[in-house]
Amino acid sequence: MHATRPASGVGRRPQQKTDFKTLGRAIQYLGRYRWLVLLAYGSLFLATAAQLVVPQLVQNIIDTISRAYTANQVLLLPAAMQTQAAQQIGQTVAGLTAISSGATNDLILAMAGIVTFSVILGIFAFIQSFNAERISQNVAFDFRNELFSKIQRLSFSYHDRNQTGQLMIRATDDVEKVRLFIGQGLVLALQSVVLLLATLIVLWLTNRGLTLVILPILPIAFVVFFIFGAITQPLFVQVQIRISALNTVLQENLSGLKVVRAFAREPFEQQRFAATADDVMQQGLVVARVFSFLFPIIFLIANLGQAAVLYFGGRQIIDGTLTIGQWQKFSLYLAYVFFPMGQLGFIINLMSQANASAQRIFEILDTRNEVQDKPDALELREIRGDVKFENVEFRYFKGGEPVLSQVTFQAAPGQTIALLGATGSGKTTIINLIPRFYDVTGGRVLVDGHDVRDVTLASLRSNIGIVLQETTLFSGSIRDNIAFGKPEATLDQVIAAARAAAAHEFIESFPDGYDTPVGERGSTLSGGQKQRIAIARALLLNPRILILDDSTSSVDLATEYRIQQALDKLMLGRTSFVIAQRISTVVNADQILVLDRGHIVARGTHKELLESSEIYAEIYSSQLMSDAQVDVPELANASQTGQELSI
C-alpha cells in the first residue's frame, strides 16, 4: 500500500440515509444456526415465563400475611365480639381460624414456588445467554472468513485504491461490533419486547384502570428510541472511519519503523498519530454527549409513569378496590414495563454501532471483483508456455493515462524475454497482466492460444512461477516459506529448489537449518537471503512460465552469478520473463523488449539492439556496462556451485 494515498480510501463514502436493512441482513446469518437459535431463544421465552410467575407468588405471600394478620386480630377479641367482627369483613369465626392456622403452610408453599421459579429462571437464562454467545461467535467466525476470502480474491486495483489498515479494522473491530449486537443487543431487544408485551397483557387482565395510565407513556419512549437511533447511527459510522484511519497510521508506522528512525521522523509520526487519535476521541465525545442526553430522558419518562401509577394506585387502595398484595404485584410488573425502557439506551448503542459496522462489512462483501472467473472459464492443464500480447492497452484507473499502449509481442515456448526500460515504462505492468493480476483495458493476453480472461485464475497461476521485486516472506520456518506454493513438497525437493537458487549454503549455516524461523516479514534474513528464498519458492512449483521481476537486485555480483548459472539451466524449456537492471541477466535472452512510456520502442537480441537501438545502447553504456566489466574473483568459484534442479 502507498503511504501517500489519501485516508478517504475505503472508509469514506457519501452520507446516506440511515436505515437498518443492512443490520437485518447481518441478522439473517442466524439462519445458519437454527438449532442454536431455537435453543437460545426458546430458553429466553421459558426464562421470561418463569420471571412473570414470581410477582403473582409475591401477591399471594402479601395477601396471606394480610389475611392472617386480620384473622388473628379478630380472634384476639372477646368471644362475644368475634362473630360480629368476622361478619363485618365477610368471614366467619371458623373461616378466620382456618386462615390463621393455614397461613404458615401457604407462606411455605409460596416461598418454595419463588425459589423453584427462580432456579428455573436461572437455568434457562444461562442456556439462553451461553447459546446466544455461541451464535454470535459463529456469526463472527463466518464474517471474518468471508471477509478474508473476499479480500484475498479482490483484484489488485481494489487494493491500490484502499488502505490495508482500513481493511483490517473491518475484519476485526467492525465484526466485533456486529457480534456484540447479535450476542447481547438482539437478545436484550427480543427479551424486552417479549417481557413488555407479556407484562402488559397480565396488567390488563389484573387492573385495566392502572394499565390505561401507563399505556400513553410507551409510544413516547419508542419515538425517543427511533429518533436517537437515527441520530446515532451516522455518528458511529464516523467513529469507525476514524478508528480505521488510526489503525492505518499505526500499521504504516510499524511496518516502516526502520525508515522512520533512519530519517529521525519519530516526532512527526508521533504528532500524526496524536492528531488521528484526537479525531477518534472527539468523535467519541460527540457520541457520549448524545447518549448523556438520552439516558436522562428515558429515566424521566419511566419516573413519570411510576409517579402516575403511584397516584392512581394509591386512590384505588384508599377506595378499597385494590389490595396491598395486588398493588405490590402491579408494582413488580410495572418494573418489567419500565426495565426494558431503561435498556433502550444500551440497545440503541449496540444497534447503531452494529448497523454502522454491518454497512462497512457488506461494502466489502458486495464489492464486485474486477478480475474473476467467467461462468464457463476453462481449466488450463499442462501448458506449453506460448505467451502472446495483441495490441494490449492498460490503464490503472478509468479515465487515467494509459500505462501500456499497443503492446504486441510473442514469447514462444522455452524462450526468455527480457524487459528493459526506465522506471514507469511499463515493465512490471506487462508481467502483472500475464497471471492476470489486472485485466487489460484493450487488446488480449494469450497463453497457449487462450485469452487469460477465458481460463480459471487458479489453473492459470498454477502454471506460473513469480519472484517479485518486493520480497514477501511469511512467519514460519524457511522450509515453510520455500514450500509455500507446494506444501506437500518433500525436504529433498525443498533442498533442490534452494540449491538452484543458491540458498542452500546460507540456510545450512543456521543452527536449525531449514527449520529456522524467518521472523515477521523475514526480518531475521538479509535482503539477498530473502530474495533467494523467494526464488526457491517459485522454482519449487516447476512452472512452465517463469517471471523474475528484478529478482537479483538485492544480491552481490558473486551470488548473482551463481543464481544466474542455476537460472540459465532452469529456464531451459520454460518461457521466462525477466526484468533486470544488470546486463548479465539479459544478454542471453532470446528477445529483449525495450519500453518507453508504455510503448515497445525496440526489440531484438542483445547484439541486434546494440546496433539498431540508441535507447538500448544508452542503457547498456550508462547503467549496465560497469556491472558487465567488473572482475569479481569469487565468480570462478561460484560457477562451480550451480546445481540443477530435479523436482
N, C-alpha and C positions, 0 to 999 in steps of 0.2 A: 504494500500500500504506500501511497505517496504522502509524505508528511505535509506537503503543501496543499493537499486537497482541502477545500472548504468544509467546515464542520457540518454544513447543511445536509450533505450526503443522504444517507438512508433515513436519518431521524426527522429531517424537516419535511413537511408536506403541507399543502394548503389546509387552512382551517375548514373543518367540515361539520355538518350538523350532527349534534350529539344524539345518538340512539344506542340501544343496547342489543341490536340484532347480532353484532359480532360476538358479544358475550354469550348470547343464546346459541350461536354456532359452536362455541367452545364447550358449552354445557352438553351439547349433543354427543360429545365424546364419552359421556357416561353410558351411552347405549352399548359400548363395547364391553361393559362390565355389569350386565343386567343382574346377575345373581348377587353380586356385592351390593348393588343399588337396592335390590329387593330386601336384602338382609339389613342394610343400614337404615333405610327409610321405613321399612316395616317395624324395626325396633323403635324408631322415632315415634311412630303412631302409638305403639304399645306403651312406651315411656310416658307419652303425653296423657294417655288414658289413665295410667296409674296416678299421675300427678293430679288429674281432675277429681279423683275419688277422695283425696285427703281432706279438702275443705268440708265435704259432707260429713266425714267422720269427726272433724273438729266441731261441727254444729251439734252432732249427736252428743259429744262429750259435754259441751257447754249446756245444752238443753237438759241432759241428765243431771248435771250438777244443780242447775236452777230448780228443776222439779223436785230433786231430793232435798234441797235446802228448804223449799217452800213446804214440802210434806213434813219435814222434821219440825219446822216452826209451828205448824198446826198441831202436830202430835204432842208438842210440849205444853199446849194449852190444857186447862182443866177439861175433864171428860165431857162435861155438860156443854162446853163451848166448841168442842172439836167438830161435832156434826154440823153445826151452823156454819163454822168457818170453812169446812170442806165443801158444803153446798155453794158457798159464795164463789169458790174458784172452780166449780163444776166437777167436783170429785166427791168420793165417799171416803169415810174413815178407813174402810178396808182397802180401797184403792190407794190411798196415801201410804198406808202401811206397806203395801206391796211395792210401791215406788221406792220407799226408803230402804227396804230390805234388799231390793234388786239393783240398787244404784251401783254398788261396788262391782258386781258382775258385768253390768253394762259398761262401766268405765274400763274394766279389763279387756272386754271384747273390742271396744273402740280403739284402745291403745294398741292392742295386738294387730288390729286392722291397719292402723297407721304405720306400724313397724313393717308389717308384711308388704304393704303397697310401696313403702319407701325402699325396701330391699328390691322389689320388682323394678321400681323406677331406676335404682342404681345399676342393676344388671343390664337392663335394656339401654340405658343411657351409655354405658360402657360399650356395649355391642355397636350401638349407633355411631359413637364417636370414633372408635377404633376402625370400623369398616369405612366410615367417611374418609378417614385419613388414608386408608389403603387405596380407596378410589382416587383420591387427589394425587397420591404418589404415582399411581399407574398412569393417570392422565398426564402428569408432568413428564413421566418417562416417555410417553408417546409423543408429546410435543417436542421434547428435546431431540428425540431420534428423528422425527420428521424434519425438524429444522436443520439438524446436522446433515441429513441425507440431501435435503434441498440445497443447502449451501454448497455441499460437495458437487452437486450437479449443475449449479448455476454457471452460466458462461463467464469467461474471464472479463468480458465487457461490463458485466454487472459488478464484479469485484473492483474493476477500475474506477467505477463511479461511487463506490461505497467503502466506508472505513471498517477495518477489522474490529475495532473497539465497539462500533455501533452494532455489528452483527453478534458479537459476543454477549452483549448485555441483553439481547433478545432471547438468547438461548439459556440465559441464567436468571437474571432479575425479573424479566417480563414473564417468563414461565412460572417463576415462584409466586408472582402476584396472582396469576390465574389459579395456581394450585391452592393458595390460601383461601381464595373465594370459594372454590369447589369444596375444599375440606372443612371450611368454617362458615364463611358467609352464606353459602347456599343452604347449608344445614340450619343456620340460625334463621334465615329468611323463611324457610319452609316451616320450621318449628314455630316461629312467631305467628305465621298465618294460621296454622292448624290450631295452636293454642288460643289465638284470638277468636276464631270462628266458633270453636267448641265452647269456649267460655261464654261468649255472647248468647249461644243457644241455651246453655244452662241458666244464665242470668235471666233470660227472657222467660223461661219456664218457672224460675224461682220468684222473681219480682219484676213485673213488666214496668211498673212505675219508675223504679230506680234505674232500670235499663234504659228507658227513654231519656233519662237525664244525661247519660254518658254518650249516647249514640251521636249527637251532633259534634262531639269533640273529635271523633275518629276521622271524618273527612278532612278536617283541618290538619291533622297530623300527616295524613297521606299527601296532601297538597304540599306541605313543607318537605316531605320526603322527595317528591319528584322535582321540586324546584331546586333543592340542594344537589340532587343527582345530576341535573342538567348543568348546574354551575361548576361542580367539582370535577366532572369527567374531563373537560378540556384542560383543567389545571393539572390533573395527574398525567395527561399526555405530555405537557411541558416538563413535568418533573422527570419523566422517563427520558425525554430528549436530552435534558441537561445531565442526567446520570450517564447516558451514553457518551456524551461529549467528554465528561470527566474520565470515563473508562478509556476512551480513545487516547487522551493525553497520557494517562498512566501507562497504557500498553506501548505507546510510541517511545516513551522515556525509558522503560525497562528494556525494550529491545535495542534501543540506541544509546545505552548508558555509557559505553566507551567513547562514543562520539561526543556526547555531552561533556564528559570530563576532559576529553582531549582538547576541546575548544573553550574550556572553563566557562560553560554556559549554565552551570548549576543555578546561579541567582535568577537568570532569565526564566529557566524552566520552572523554578520554584514559584516565581511570580505568575507564570502562565497557569500552573496548576492551581494556585491560590485563587486566581480570578475565576477559573472554571468551577472550583469548589464553592466559591461565593455565589455563583449563579444557582447552583443546586440548593444552597442554604436559603437564598432569597425566595426561590420558588416554593421551598418547603414552608417558609414562613407565611407565604400567601395562602397556602392550603390550610395551615394551622389557624390562621386568622378566620377563615371561613368556618372551620369546624368549631372554633371557640365561640362563634356566634350561634352555631346550630344546636349544640347541646343544651345551653340555657333555654332556648326556645322550646325544645322537646320537653324538658322538665317543667317548664312553665305551663305548657298545655296539660301535662299529666297532673300537676298540682291543682290546676283549675278544675279538672274533672273530679279529683279527690275531694276538693272543697265542696263542690256541688252535691256529691253523694253524701258527705257528712251532714250537710244541712237537711236535705230531704229525707235521708235515712233517720236522722235524729227526730224529725217531725213524726215519722211513722212509729218509732218506738214510743214517743210520748202519747200518740193516739192509740197505742196498744195493738196496732196492726202488724208489728214486726217484733219478733223476739230477739233477745240478745244473741242467741245461737245463730238465728238466721242472719242477723246483722254481721256477726263475725264471719260466717260463711261467705256472705256477699262481699265483705271487705277482702277476704283472701282471693276470691275470684276476680275482684276488681284489680288486684295486683297482677293477675295473669293478663288483664287487659292492658295495663299501663307498662308492664315489664317489656313487652315487645316494642312499645313506643320508645322506651328508653334505649333499646338496642338499635333503633333506627340509625342513629349516628354511626355506630360501628359497622352496620350493614352497608350504609351508603358509602362509607370509607372503602371497605373491601370491594364493593361492587364497582365503584368508579375507577379504582386502581386496576381492577381486573379487566374492565371493559377497555380502558386505555391500552393496557398491555396486550389484550387479545387482538385489538386492531393492529398493533405493531407486529405481532406474531403472524397473523394471517396475511399481512402485506408481503412478507417473505414467502409464505407457503403458496400464495396466489400469483407470485411473480412468474411471468411466462419466461421460460428458458429460451434464450435466443439460439442456442446450439443444443439440439436434441434429436433423438432418433425419429425418423419418419415411421408411420404405422407399418409400412411394408419394407422397412430397411433390410438390406441383405446382410448375411453373415459372411465376413471375409475369412476364408480358410487360409491355408498356406499360400502366401503370395510370392510373386517373382521379384517384386520391388521396382516395377516400372512406375515412375512418377512424372506427371506432366502438368504444367501450368499453361492454361489457354486464356490469353487476354485478361489476366487477373487484375482486378481493381479492388482496393480495400480502403475503408475509412473506419477509424476507431469510433467516431461519433457521427451520427447522422447530420448531414449538412456541413461537416468539417472538411478540411483539405484532405485529398487522397494521400495515403501513405505509400500505396503502390498504384502504378498506372500502366496498363497494357503490358503486364509482365508475362512473357511467353518463353518457355524453355522445356526441355525434356531430359530426364535422367534415366538412361537405360539401366536395366538390372545389373548390379555389380559396379556401376560407375561411382566415382567420387566427385561430388560437386562442391567447389569452394566458393564462398560468398565473401566478397571484399567490398569495402566502401566506408565512407566516413560515418560517424555517429548520426543516427537519424536517417540513414539512406534507405532503410527497409530490410536489412539483412535478417534481423530477428523476426520481423513480421512474416517473412517468407516461411521460415521454419515453424512458426506458430500456426500457419494455415495447413500444413501437411497433416498433423494429428488432429486438426480441426479444433484447436483452442478457440479460434474465431472462425466465423463463416465469411466467405468472400462477399463483397458487395457488388461484384461484377465478374463475369468470366467463370472458369471452372478449375478445380484442382482434381486431377485424376490419379488414382492408384490402380495399376493393372487394368486400366480402361474404365474403372468405376469412379463416378463422381463421389468424392468423400461424403457428400451430403446424402447419398443413397445407401450407405452402408452403416451398420451399427457402430457406435463410438467405441464400445468395448473391443470388438473384433479388429477395428482399425488400429487402436492404440496398442493392442497386444502384439502387433507386428512391428512396433516402432520402439526403438531404444533411444532415450533422450538424456543428454547431460547438459544442463542449463548453465549459463554463466554464473548465476547466483546459486551456489550450492546449498541445498537444504537437507539436513540430517535430522533424524527423529531420536527422541530419548530411547535408550535401549543399548544393546551391545553393537559392536562393529559388525558382527555376523548378521544380526537382525537387520541392519541397515543395508548391507550388501544384498541380502535375500528379500528385501522389501517387496519387490515385484514378483518374487517366486519363493514364497515362504516354505514350500516343500523341498527346496534345494538341499542337497547333502552338503556336509562340510567340505568334502573333496571338490564339489562343484564351486562352492564359495571361494575356496583357496585358489582354484584355477582362474576364476574371474579376477581375484585380487592380484595374482601373478601377472596376468595380462595387462592390468592397469598399473603395474609397478608399485603395488601397495603391500605386497606380502611381507617384504623385509621389515618395513617400519611397524607393521601390525605385530609381527613375531617379536619385535623388540620390547613390546609392552609385557608386563608381568602376566597379565591374563590373556594375552594373545587376542584371539578373535572374540573372546568374551569380555573384552574391555568396554566399559560404559563410555559412550561418546559425550555425555553431558547434554544439557539443553542446547539445541541447535548446533551440536558439535563443538561446544565451547572448549573442550579439552584437546582439540586437534588443531593443527595449523591449517592455513588456507589450502596449501598444496595437498596435505593429507586428506582433507575433506573432499577435495576435487577428485583425487584418485579413488576414494571410496565411492563417490558418485559415478565415476566411470565404470568401476567394477559392478555397481548396481545395474547399470544399463546393459553391460555386456553379458551378465548372467542370464538375461532374457533370451540371448541368442537371436536378436531381432533381424528381420530381413531389411529393414530401413534403420539406419543409424544417424542420429542428429547430435552433433557436437557443437555447442554454442560457446566458442572461445574456451574450450574445456581445459586448455593447458595454460591459461593466463596466470594462474597462481603458483606455478612451479618454476624451478630454476631450469637452466638450459640442459643440464645433465639429466635431470628427471624427465624433462620434456622429451629428450631424445629417446630415453628408454620407453616412455609411454608411446611415442610415435612409432618405434620399432614394433611394438606389440599391436598397435592400431593398424599399421600397414598390413599385417597378416590377417587381423580380424576383419578388415574392410573387404578382403577378397570375397567375392560372391555376394556382398551386401551393397545396397545402394546407400551411399553415405553423403550427408550434407555437413559441411564444416564451415564454421565461422571462426576466423583466427586473425590475429594481428602479427603473427610471426611467419616468415617466408617458408620455414621448414615444414609447416603443416599444409601448405597449399601448392608447393612447386610440383608435386607429383599428381595433382588432381587431374582427372580426365577432362574436366571442364571447369573453368573459373569464370564466375559471373561478377562483373564489376558494376556496382549500383551507385547511383547518384540521384538523390531526391525522389526515390521511388521508381526510377526507371533503370532498366538494364542498358548501360551505355557502352559496354564492351563484353565480349565473351570469347573464350578460346582456351588453349593451353598456356602454360607459363611462357614458353618460347614465342608462341604466336602473339601473345598480348604485349610482350616486351617490344615487339616490332611494330604492332599495329595500334596500341592504345597509349596515348600520352598520360592519361589518368593512372593507368596501371603502372607505367614506368615511373611516374612520380611517387606513387605509393611505395613501390619497390625500393626506390633510391632513398626516400626520406624516412620511411618508417620501418622498413624490413631489412635493408641491406646490412645494417650494423649487426643484427642478430645472425644473419647468414654467414658473416665473416668472422664472428667470434670463434677463437680457438679455445675449446674447453677440454683440458686433459682428461676429465672424467668420461668424455663421450666414448673413448675407446673401450674403457671397462664396461660402460653402461650397455654398449652394443652386444656384449656377451650375455646379458641377463634377460633379453627379450624371450618371453615364453609364449608358446602357442596355446590358445585356449581350447580345451576339449570339454565340452559340456554335453 
